[in-house]
């Protein structure tokens, strides 16, 4: 629904109509543009890995299953947290896309694992995969049937908005506190998901089968997201410190993941001379001594 423009004096009418966001100066406009750019990067990030998987056929050996499960868990909690924290519709819709893209990547991983004759997953991984898949489908169905907010209400960034004409930050509601907590756990999962992939690259001494464009786009997206949050003006009566505190879990998650992706970037540089598939072929030959 369109926002109440009277709550956004001197703001941009078209930004309010299109994004339901109050932009009163160039900083706010830049924040929105950077935020849209970050969403575009995250949306496009999965496609290079899909192409790389189909080209090399070793996705099951190149990517860590814990990396994919952690990413899906983070995106799923991000979706639930964004909805409970009353974030903008654009944020909720893109969070739904992230979950669907993660499920597609996991499905492709399982396909190549079966195709390449890999062993069955351990029971904990199977349980985690089933739990996350069921949770994803349940969340999407619940969000689809949930009722929307009454039209005419200015939604904005509800975690930061002020009620009526009162000064000071709006206190969290119980639902927003739950959403804030879920967002914090989501950030932790994003951070933890990178560690297994770093270990997998190190053990293989290779990054073959992994698309660097995936991590490059995610790095760019996290950088743009962090800048968009820092550029946004605090709500009236709210200090810069309170504003940062309200966004701290998402900032820690995005900037922390950015630091770990830099480590993965150095791995791509260190292992760039390795022949694709060398370790995988050697492992297959050593694994069949009795058949020779």
Helices and strands as residue ranges (DSSP letters): G 5-7, H 13-19, H 26-56, H 59-62, H 65-84, H 89-115, H 123-145, H 174-204, H 212-231, H 240-270, H 278-286, G 289-291
